[in-house]
C-alpha cells in the first residue's frame, strides 16, 4: 500500500515528512524537484509538493465579450514566467501512478483547498482524498494532523474556492475587455484597461472620499488658550467651549482674560479600566503592524507568511479572535521562556489562571494567531519586530485590566472656565506585557489644590479652519473593506496594489488619480452595477452560504452570468461614448504624469519629461523655439506639485523612489536656484574639515550635487562616505 501526500510548498513537504517519520524520511528528486519517502509499518508514504497554484482559469476565446467559457489549465501553458511549475506537475503525475491512497496537506483555507483540488483532479486523476488540517507547521502539530486526518476534502472550502475563482474570472475578463474594446471602438487605439469584482467597489469607496475632499469648504473657528504657571510648573489650559465659531465672541473672551490670573475652582479624578486586547486575527495584525512599525499591509502579509512557513507562528490568514480549547498554552509559554527576552514575562503570565480575553470573531478553519514557541532563527529585523509583536499580544491577552486615571482641573479666569487635563496609568495590568508596542500618552499633572492661583503668562487666540476628511491610508481602507465585507483577508491588500499598478491611485495617503476618477465616473454613468458595493457584499455572503452548504455554487455562478451579460449588453450599446471618455482620461493622466508646469524662461511651453540617449531629462515642449533643458537624478521618480519656487518661479517637484510610493524630498527643479546658494552661504561648516568617520584617514569636504551641497570624503572613490548638508533650504537632500 502506497500513500501520496501533497503539500502546498516544498518546504512544508519536508516538514511533514520529517514530522511523521521522526526525521527518518529519505529525500529523492525527479527533474530537480524534491520529494520524500518513508515507511510506517507496512505502508510506504511519499510526500510531494505543489508550488502554490499549478493551475489557473483560461479561455481560448480572444477579445470577445461577454465570455464564460473557461477551464483550468497548467499555469506554465499560460504564463512563460511560470515554466518552473512544469516539473512539479510532472513529478506529482509520476508519483501518483505509484499511489493507492491520496492525502491533501495544503494550507487549510480556500486557496489551499483549490490548490489541492486541482492537483488531485488534473495531475492525480482522482475525485477525492483524505485531508490534513493544521494551523501550525511544527512537528507535533503535523504528526497529530496526519494521525487525525479528515476522510474527504473540505468540500465547503473547495466549492467556495471554485465559485470565487470563476466569479473573479468572469468579472475580470469581461469588464476589462469591455473597457479596452470601448477605447478601440472610439479611437482605433489599443490601450489595455482593467477592472474586477472587488477592484471596482474598492475604487468607488476611495473616490467617494476624493469627492468629499474636493467639495469641502473650510469653516473658520477660533480657540483660546492660556499658557500659565502654578507652583512653578508650566501648564497650558484651553477654554471649556474649545471652539468658537464667532470671532467677535472669541475676541471678547480674549480681551477679558488677557493678563489676568485665575483660581482653581474644581478638581475631579476619574478612574477607568482598560480591558486586555483580544488575540490577533489577520486584519487586526495588519492594522497593528502598520500603526506600530509603519509597515504596509501588503508587506505584513509576506512577513506573516514567512513566520508561519518557518513554524514560528500559527497560520496567519485567519478571521478568528479565539484560541482553540485544546491549545497547550503552558507548553508554548515554557518554550518561549527559553529566550532571556521573554523569561520574566512568561513567569508573570504563567502565574495567572491562563484564561485569555477573546473577541467575537471566529473562523472554523483556523484559530487566532499565536506564537508556536519555536524561536526565530533569523536576523531579519522586520520579521523579528512582527514576531515580537505577536508574542507580546499573546502575553497581553492573559493579563489583568489596566487602570487609568483622568484628572480634570477647572480654573476660573474672570468667570471664564479654562480646563487642564491629564491622564496617567495607575495600574499597569496587561500594559506591562505588551510593551514596547503600546501607544499611550501619559500626561501627569503637578500637585494642584483647590483655590490655588494660576499665573497667566500668555493668552493665545488661535484662528483655525476645519479640515477636510483625511484620505484613506492602506491600513484604513483595508479596515473599511472589512467592515463592508468586500474582498477577503488574503486579497484586500493585493487588490489595493493592483489599483496602484493600474495608475488609478497615487501616493502613500491614497489619492485617486484623474484616470481613476474618470473610470468611476464613466462606469457610474453607464453601468453602475460594476461598482456596486451592495452586490459585492451579497456575493461575499453567498460565498459563506456555499461554505456552509446552504446553496450550490453553480446557482451563484448562473446568477452572476445574467448580471454580467446585462452589463455587457449596455456596454456594447454605448461603447464609443464610454471609450471616448476613458481615452480622454488616459490622455489627461499621461499629460499630468509627464508635465511639470510652465517654462519659466519662455513663459509659453510646458516643462515635460523626455527620454534621450543618456536617460530621462526635463525640457520645454516649445522646442526648438525654447531650448530649456533640466537634468534629473537617475533612479528617481519626478512628481509634479502644481507649485513654484519662491526664489526663481521654477516648478517645485517631488522626488520619490523608483516606484513613486515614497516621497523623499520636495525641491526646486532648477539646480542653480538662488535659494540653494542662499542656504549654502548661511550654512555653518561644522562638518567641513573634520575627519572622515568611516575610513578615518580622509577629510570631509564640501561638494556640490545636482540639488545642492553635501559633504564627501576626499579619499573618494576609495572611500564613498557622504553626509547630508544641514540646510539646502530644508530640501532633505538625497545624496546616494
N, C-alpha and C positions, 0 to 999 in steps of 0.2 A: 504494500500500500504506500503510495507517494502523495504527499500534500504539497501544493504550491501556495505560498503566502505572498501576496503582492502589497508592498508598502508604497508610500507616495514618493519617497525620495531615497536615493542610495544610502545616505547617512542613517536614515531611520531603519532601513532594511538591515544594516549592520547591527544596530542596537537591538532590534527584535531577535535576530539570530543569536546574538550573544546572550540575551536575557533568557530565552527558552532552552538554550543548550548549556547554560552555565559557563559560557565562554569557550566552548569546545567546537563551535561551528567551523567548518572548513571553507575558506574563500576560494571561489573559482571565477572564471570570467569567460564571456563569449563576445568576440569582436570588441574587446576592451571594456565591456560592461560587466561590473562585478555582480555576483550573486553568491549565496551561501548554502551549504549542505550540512545537515546534521541528522542524527538518529535519536528517536525516543522510543525505547522498547523495539518493536518490530517495524515501526513506521519511519520511512525516510521523509524528511521535510526539506523543501527548497524554499529559500526566501529571496525573492527578486524585487525589483523596484521599477516604478514608473519614473518619470522626470517631470512631475506636475502633469498638466493636461497634455495628453498624447493625441487627442482627437478634438477637432473643432467643427462647428457647423459651416457648411459651404454649399454654394449652388453653382451649377454650370451656366445658368442663365445670366447673361451680362446686360447691364444698362436698363433693362426693362423694369417697370414697377407698376402696380404692386406685385410682389412676388412672395410666395410662401413655400416654394419647392426647394427644400434644403435637406441635407443629410450629414451625418458625422463622417469626417474624413481624417486620415492621419495628418497631423499638423505639418509634417515635413513636405507634404504634397502642396500645401497652400502657402507656406512661408519658407523661403530659402534659408533664412537665418536659423530655422529650427531643424535643420538637417540632422543635427546630433541626436534627435529623438528617434530616428530610424532604427538605430542599433538597440534601443530599449524595447521597441515594439518587436523587433526580430528575436531578441533574447527571450521575451515572455512567450512568444509564439512557439519557440523551440522547447522551452521548459514545460509549456502547457501539454505538449504531446506525451510527456512522461507522467503527468499527474492524473490521479483518480479523484482527488479531493481538492477543493479550492477555498482559500480564505482571503478576504479583502481586509487589509490593515492600513488603509489610507486614513488621513485625518477624519475624525468623526464629525463632519459637518457637511453642508450641502455640496460644496465644491469637491471635498474629498470623496463623497458618495458618487458624484458624477465621474470623477477620475476612475474610481474602482469599477463602476458600472460599465463604462466604455471599454476599459481594458478587458474586463471579463467577457463582454459581448463580442467585441471585434477581434481581439487578439487570442482569447482562450476559447471562443465559440461556445460559451456557457451562458445559461439564463439566470442562474442564481449561485450564491456561495455563502459560506459562513462569514461572520463579521466580527472582527476585533473592535472593541470600544475602549479607548483610553483617553485620559486628559493630561497625562504627563509622560515624558519619554525617559522614565527611569526603569532600571532592570526589574525591581519588584512589581511595579505597575504593569509593565509589558507582560511579564510572566503571568500575573493574575488575569490580565485581559485575555491572554491566549487560553488559559485554563477555563475561563468562563465565557467562551465565545457565544455570540448570538447565532441562531440557526440559519438566518437568512440575512440578506442585505436589509438595511433600513429603508423600506420602500417608500415611506413618507418623505424622507430626505431625498431619495433618488427621483421621485416623481416631481417634487418641488423643484429640484435642480433642473430636470428636463424642461419643466414649464418656464423657469426663469431664463434658461439659455435660449429657448425658442422665442420667447417674448422679446428679449433683448435683441435677438437677431432680426425678428420681424420689424420692430420699430427702427432699429439702427439702419438696416439696409434700405428700407423703403423711404424713410424720411430723408436720409442722406442722398439717395438717388433722386428724390423729388426736388430737393434744393439744388443739387448740381445740374439736373436736367432743366430746371427753370431758367438758370443763368444762360445755358446753352441755347434754349429756345428764344430768349430775349436778345442775346448778343452774338451768338455763334461761338462764344469762348467757353473753354472747358476749365472751370475753376472748381476744385474739389471742396465740397461743403459737407457738414455732418451735423446730426443731432441724434437724440435717442430717447428712450423711455424715461430715464431718470435725468439725463442732461437738460432736457427742455424745462421741466418744472424747477430744477435747481437754478437754472439761468433766470427763470421768471422771478423767483424769490429774491435773487440778488438784484435784479433790475427794478423790482418794486422799491427796494431800499434806495437805489440810484435816483428814482423818481422823487422820493420823499426829500432827498438831499437837494435836488435841482429846484424844487418849488418852495423850499423852506425860506421863510422870511424871518430874519432875526429880529427879536424884540428887545429893546433896551431895558435894563434893570440896574438897580444900584444896591450896593452893600455898604454897611457902616461897621467898621471895626475899631477897636481901641487897643493899642499896644501899651500895656500897663506894667506896674510893678507892685508886688505885695511881699512883704518880709524879705526884701532884697532878691526876689525871684521875678524874672521877666515872664510875662504871660500875654496872651492875645485873646481878646474877647470879641464876640460877634453879637450884634443886636438880635434880640429874640425873634423879630419878624423875618430875619435873614435877607429876604429880597424885597426891595421897594420898587414898584412899577413906576410910581410918580416921582420924578426928580425933585419936585418942589418940596414934598414931604421929607425926602432924604436930606435935602439941604437944611430944612428946619431943624431936624434932629441933630445933624452935624453941628450946626451953629449953637444949638442948645447945650450939647455935651462937650464941645471942644474946650480943652484945657481945664475941664472940671474933673475933680476926683470923685470916686464912687465909694459906696459902702456895701459890704457883703450882707445881703438880706436873706438868703436861703442856701442851704447846703443839703442835697439829697444824695443818698447812696443806694444803688440798686444792684443786687447780685442776681446772676442768671447762670443756668447750667448750659454747657455745650456738650452734646452727646458725641460719642466717638463716631468716626466715619464708617460707612459700610464698605465691604470688600469691593475691589475694582471689578467692574465689567469693562469691556474693551473701550467703549466710548468714553467712559469716565477716566480711564487710563490715558487716552489720547489728550483729553482736556487738561488733566492734571500735569502731564509731562510738558504740555505747551505752556501752562501757567508757571510752573516751577523752573523749567530749563529753557523755555522758548524754542523747543524742538517742534517742527511742524508735524501735524498728524500723520502725513504720509511716511515720514521717517520713523515715527513711533511704530508704525505697522511693521517696518523692516526690522527694527531693533527688537521688538517683542517676538517676532517670528524667529530671530536668531537665538534669543534667550531660550525659547521653547525648544528649538531644534537641538540645542546642546544639552537639554534636560535640566536647565536651571530654574525654569518656571513652568507652571501648568499651561495648558492650551489658552492662548490669549484672546482669540476671536469669539468671545462669549458674551451673552446678554445677561448672565446671571450675577446677582449680588449676594449669593448664598454659597456656603461651603457644604460639601456632601457630609452626611451624618457619619459615614464610615472613614472619613479622612483622619489619619493618625496625627493629630496636632502635636502631641508630645514628641513623637518621633522627628517631625520637621523641626521643632524648636531645639531639640537636643542636637540635631545635625547642624543647625545654624550656630549653636553655641561653640562649635569647634573653631569659629572665627573670633579672634580677640575683639574685632569690631562690634560683634553682636553679643558677646558673652554676657555682659551686665544686663542688657535689655532683655535677653531671653530668660534670665533668672527672675526678673520682675514679672514677665508675662507668665512664666510657669508657676508663680506664686498666686496667680488668680484662679478662678474656677473654670477658666478656658471656655467661657460662653461668648461667642462672637456676636457683635452687633451686625445685623443683617438687613439688607434692603428688600424692597418689594419685588424687584425683577427676578425672574427665574429663567432658566434655559434647560430644556430636557436633555440636550446633548452634552453640555459641559458646565462645570461649576464656575464660580468666581475665580479670578486669577490669584494664585498663591505661589510662593517660592517652594521648590521641592525639597530644599535642604542641601542640595548639591551646590557647592560654592563655585562661582565662575572662575574658569581658568583663562582669563583674558586680561589684556592691558588696555583694551578699548575704553576710553573714558566715558563715551556716551552710553555704551552698554552697561558699564558699572554704575553710572548715575541712575539709569532707569531701573536696574536691578535693585539698587539700594532703596529707591522709592517704593518698589513693590514689597520689599521686606519690611520697611518701616510701616507701610499701610497694613500689612499682615499683623504686625505687632499692635498697631493702634486700635484695631477693631476689638481687641480683648481688653482695652484699657477702661478705666472708670471715667465718669463725666468730668470735664474740666469746669472750673468755676471762675467766672469773670465778674468784675465789679465796675459799674459805671458811676462816676461821681460828677454831679452837675452842680455848679456854683452859679447863683444868680447875684449880679452886682448892680446896684441902683446908681445910675449917673443922672442926676437931675430928674428923677422919677421915670427914667427910661431904662428898661431892663436889658442888661447885656449878659450873655451866657458864656461860661467856661466849662468845657467838658473834658473828661479824661477817662480812659478805660484801661484797666490792668488785670492781669491774671492773678487770682487769689490761690487757686489750687490747680496744679499742672494737669493732673489726671492723664489722659491719653496724649496730651501735648508733648510730654516728656518722651513718649515712644515714637513720635512722628518727626521729631526734629532731625535735621535742619530744614525739612521741606515744608514747614509750617509758615504761612504768610500771615503774620499778625502785627497789628500796630499797637504798641504798648505806650500809652500816654499817662504817666503818673504825675499827678498834680502835687504841688507843695502842700505842706500842712496849713490849711486855711480854716479860720474860725469866723463865726457869725459876728457881724458889726465891725470887722476889720476894714481898714481903709485901703483902697486900691488907687495908687497914684496913676493919673492919666499922663503918660509920657508923649503920646501922639494919637490923634484921632485921624482916621483914614476913611475917605469916601471913595469906593471903587466903582467906576462906571463900566458895566459889562453888557454883553449881549447873549441871548440864548443861542445855543449851538445846535446845528442840525443833527439828526441821528447819525451815529457812527456807522461807517461801512463795516461789513462783516469781516472778520478775520477767518483764517482757515479753521480755527478751533470753533468759533461761534457759529459758522454756517453748518458745520457738522452737527453741532448740538441742535440747531434749528431743523435740520433734515430729519434727525432722530425724532424730534417732537412731532413733526408732520408725517412720520412713518414713510419717508421717501428714501429709497435705497436700502442697503444693508450695512451692518457694521464693517464688513470687509470692503465694500465698494465705494463708500461715500468719499473718502479722500482720493480714490482713484478717479472718480467722476470729476472732481474738482480739478485735478491735474489735466484731464482731457480738455476741459474748458479753457485752461490757461494755454495749452498747446495749440488750440484752435484760434487763439487770439481773441476770444470772446471776453476774457478777463485780463486784468493787468495789475501789478504791484502787490505788495505784501498785505496792505489793508485793501481788500478786494474791491477793485473798481471795474465796472462793466464798461468795456470799450465801446466806441461808436458802432463797430461792427456787431458786437454782442447786443447792444440796444436795438439796432435795426433788425436783427434776427428775431428778437422777441416781438417788436412792433409789427413786423410783417406777418409772423405766424399768428399773433393775436387777431390780426385783421382778417386773415384768410382761412386759417384752420386752427382755432384756439384749443381744440381737443389735444393737440400735440403737447401743449404746455399745461394741461390740466393737472393741478395738484391733487384734486379730489379723485380723478381717475387713477392716478399713480398710487395714491393711498389705498384705493379699493383693490387694486391689483396686488398690493402687498398683503392686504387682508385675505385675499383669495389664496395667496401663497401659503399662508398659515393654515387655511382650511384644507389645502391639498396635503400639507404635512400631517394634519390631524385626521386625514382620510375622510373628511366630510364632503368633499366634492372631487370629481375626477379632473385631472389636469387637462385632458383633451377638451373638456367643456370650456375651460378658461381660454384655451388657445382659439377655439372656434369663435368665441365672443370677441376676442381681440382682432381676429381677422376681419370681422364685419366692420369694426371701428376703423381699422387701417384702410380697408377698401373705400369706405365713405370719405375719409380724409384725402386719399389719393385721387379720387374722382373729382373732388372740389379743387384740388391742386392742379390737376390737368386742365380744368376749365379756365383757370386764371394763371396758367404757367408763365406767360410772358410778363404779366403785370408783376407777379411775385419776383421773377428773375431780374427784371429791371431794377426794382427797389433794392434787392440784395446786392446786385452788381454795383450800384451806386454807393452802397455802404462799404463795399470792398475797396472801391477807389478812394473814398474818404479816409478809410482806415489806413490804406497804403500811404497816402499823402501825409497823414498825421504822423505815421511812424517814421517817415524819412525826411520830414521838413522841420526846420528848427527856428523859423522866424524870418523877419525882414532883413535883407542885407543892409548893414549899417553904412556901407560905402556908397552904393548906387541908389539906395532907398527905393528900388524898383523890384528887383528879383527876390526870390526866397532862397535861404540857405538850405541846401538839401544834401543828403548822403549820396556819395558817388563811390564807385569802385574803380581803382586804377591798377597799373602794373605792380605797384608796391603795396597794395592793400586799400582799405577804405579811407576816404577823406571827405571833408565838407566843402562845398563850393556853391557859388551863386548860380542859380539856374538861368540867369540872363547872359551867360557866356555865349559868344565871345565879347559882347559889349562890356560886361563886367568880368574881370578875371580874378575875383576874390577867391582864395582857397585857404583852408584851415586844416592843419594836420590834427589827427586824434590818436589817442593811445591805442595800441593794438590789444586785442583780447578783452576789450570792454564794450559794453552796450551804451549808446548815447540816447538819452530820452529827453524830449522837449519839455520845457516848463511853462511856456507862454509868458515868460517874464524876461526883462532885460536888465543888464548890469547897470548900476547907478553911476559907474565911473566912465563907461565908454559907449553905452547903449547897445553893446553886443548882446546876443541872446545868452541867458543863463541856461545851462543844461544840467541834467542829472547824469552822473557817471555810475553805471551799475555793473554788476558781474555779467559774465557772458550770457547767462540765461535771462537777465533782466529782472530777477526777483529781489535782489539785494542792492539797495541804493547805497553807494559807497561815498559819494560826495556830490555837492551842488557847487557849480563853479562857472565862471565866465568862460565863454568859448574862445575868447581872444587870449593867446599866450603872451601878448605884450600889453595886457590890461594895466592901466596906471594903478589900479587898486593893489595889484601884486607888488609893484615897485614900492608903493606906499608902505605896505606891510613889511617889506624887506628892510626899508630904511628904519622903521620903528623897532625892529626886532633886536633883542639883546642877544648877542652872540655868546651865550654861556657855554654852548657845546663846541663852537669852533675853537680849534687849537687843543682840545682835550685829547687824552689818549684813547685809542680805539678799545672798546670794552670786549671786542671779540678776538682779534689777533694779538692784542697787547703791544704790538710793535709800531703800528701805524698811528697817524694823527687824523682826527676828524676835521674835514674842511668843507666849506660851504660850496654847494654846486647848484646849478640851475637846471631844472627839468622843464618839460613842456608846460606844466601848470604851476610853476613857482619854484621855490627853493627847497633844498633838503641838504642833509649832511652825509657825506660819504667818506670812507677810509681812503687815505692817499695811497694805500697799497693795492688799490683796485687795478687789475681784475683778480689778483691773488686773494685779496680779502674783499668780499662783497657786502660788508656791513653798511647799512644805511639807517638813518634816523630821521623822523619827521621834523620839519620846521615847526616852531610853536605858533607861528602866525599864519602867513598865507591867506590873510583875510578870512579866517575861520572856514577854510575850504576842506579841512580834513584830507590833506594831500595823500594820494595813493602813489607809493614810490616803487613798489616792486614791479 
